[in-house]
Amino acid sequence: MADRVEFAIDETVDITDVVCPVTFVKAKVALEELDAGQILAIRLSDGEPVVNVPRSLKDEGHQVLKLADNCDGTYTLLVRRMEED
């Protein structure tokens, strides 16, 4: 498929065992350890984390690239760290 885009993942974090609002905190800390332009893959649980984490990271100015359903009750969120103001 020509429209399928693959991303080079720089780091991965699994926060499926964490509950909101700690999910966002863990994702943010992991993202802050990367350099601008690098991509973090975040594995998170269905429900609040899938809604809140992407929104919160986008509000922080980062680029949400993809949210993929892993078909097991979890999702993988790809986020590119952007430069801080």
N, C-alpha and C positions, 0 to 999 in steps of 0.2 A: 504494500500500500504506500503510495507516494505521500499521503498526508500524515503518516505516522512519524512523529518526531521523537528521537531518542536523546536523552540528556546524559552527560557525563557526571556521575554522582561523585562528589568529593568526600562526603561523610554521611553516615546513617545513624539515626537514633531511634530507639524503640521506646515509645511512651504508652504502650497499651496497658501497662499495669498501674498507670497513674490516673488520678481523677482531677477534674476541673476544680479550681483554676490552676492547679500545679502543672497541668499539661502544657499550658501556654508558657509558663515560666521555664520549664525544662526545654521546650522547643527554642525559646528565645536565647537561653544560655548556650545551647548547642550551636545555634546560628551565629552568635557573637564570637565563637571560637574560630570561625572561618574568615577568610579574606573576602573583600568585596568581589562580587562576580562568581564566587564559588557556589555550588549547589548542595543543599542538604536534603536528604530523603528522611522523612519523618513517618514512622509507622504508628498509627493511632487507632483507637477503638471507634466504633460507630457511636452515634449519639452526639452528645454535647461537644466532644473534642473535634469531630468532623466539621461542625458548624463554627465553633469558636476559634480554634487555632488558626485556620486559614485567614479568617476575617481579622483577627488580632495582628497577625504577622503582616498582612497587607496594610493595616492601619499604621504599623510601625515603619512602613515605607519599603518593605521587601516585596519581591516579585513572586507571586504564586504562579508556578508553571503548570502544575498538573495535580489532580486528585484522582487516584485510581482505586477502585474497589477491588480488594484482594479476594472477594467471595468467601471470606471466612470470618466475617464480623469485624474485620480490620480494613483500614485504608492506608495507602501510601501517598503522602503529600510531598511534592517536590517544590522547594523554595530556593530562589536565588537571593543571596545576600546582596543588598544594595549599599552604596556608600552612605555613611551617616552625614547628616547636615552639619 
